[in-house]
Amino acid sequence: MSALAPPKVVTLTDLFTAFLKVGMSGFGGVLPFARRMLVEEQRWLTPDEFNEVLSLSQFLPGPNIVNVSVIIGRRFQRVPGSIAASVGLMLMPMIILLTLVTIYAQFAQFPVVQRATHGVSAAAAGLMISVALKMAQPLRHTAWKVGIALIVFAAIGLARVPLLWVLLAMAPVSYALAWRSR
């Protein structure tokens, strides 16, 4: 008898439903929910397999979680599985977004709605600054890392150099400096 378990049969409905639940789990940051569903609840992947899928997803263009859904769907049901998983993932957020946009279009002219929108914009900017500062904290102990961060910020944020060109220029420099500082 083989030590390997037979491959799991995952239907299109299974893929759609599982990723629908992930999509309803929250806005942004649903990756932990996806991991729990794929590894712990459904057991469609081992922890190592999930890490491999996530690594590939981060390398590919587009949102990581959408890439994960496409890869997992393809793994179990080929192209239809990719479609079922990604539609399941994005369906509820899209419905909620369209509903909010429709409501906003009806009431956008009211001053209270305009003030609320400005408040949400300020909160979103504050969240982005907060995340940026948290990510920058480990860099502060190494001068070359601070220098790279400042150069990249100046190039993209101030000089408006396209991200691709900045990455092509700064990635080898960062790699060389990291290698040298080991």
Phi, psi and omega in degrees: 000138182286143178284343180277139177284151177298151181299143180289140175266112180243118184275168175299321178296319177301313181297311181300310184295315181298315181285334172299316178298320178297315180297331179275354184287337180168175178257122182065157176061031180271000182303318177300325178293321179295317179298314180300317180295313185286321187264313189267316184277301183278334183057039177281336181226153169277165176304320179294319178297320178298317179300321178295316179296316180296319179300315178297318181298325180287333180283327183282154176290150178104172180297134183305315185292326176293318177299319178300314182297320180294316181295314181294316178301317180296322182299321186260331185219025178058212184299316177301326177293320176299317180294314181299315182293315183288323176294318177301317181297318189264351186299303184294315176302323179293318179297316180296316180298314179297323177295314179295321178296319179296316178296316180299318180299329180283331188238009185298333183285347181281134182303324181296323178290320178298317178295321178296319179297318178295322178295319178295320178298317179296319179295319179296318178297319178298319178297318179296317179295319179300314179296317180300317180294320178296320179291331182280340184305314180294339181284335190296344182274352182232117186301319183294328178292319177298317179300314179298315180299318180293319178297315180296317178299313180297318182294312184276310187285323185257311183275350179060035175288136180301142182307316182303316181293322179294316178298316180298325180279318190269335180300312178296324179295314179298317180298314180297317179294321177295319179297317182293327184276357180290000000 
